Amino acid sequence: MSDDAEADVVDVLSDDYMWTILERTREEPQSVDALSDACEADPSTIYRRIERLQAADLLEAQQKLDPGGHHYKVYSARLQEVRIRLDDDGFDVDVDRTPTESAADRFTRLYEGFK
């Protein structure tokens, strides 16, 4: 990821809603409704924050199926650690993320869910 993209992570993390979303989704995948309740914010506000977190590659979405057969998304944090260093060249930002799930792993997880 480029230096600008890593620096954008610092900007994204300057928002209290982002912190709450990342904290909650680190524990377990969360729906927009659950995040809206946790943040005490409108779902539209949460969707905007989710878009920014996904653009910074800090949050990933998974499709779920409810008992009625309807699809919905839940979100999981990918952020593990952010390190910011100040040296002679300025600030250096390093971001560690969890590995993304491969398409084969997603298919296997989905298949196992139908057994």
Secondary structure, 3 states (H helix, E strand, C coil): CCHHHHHHHHHHCCCHHHHHHHHHHHHCCECHHHHHHHHCCCHHHHHHHHHHHHHCCCEEEEEEECCCCCEEEEEEECEEEEEEEEECCEEEEEEEECCCCCHHHHHHHHHHHHC
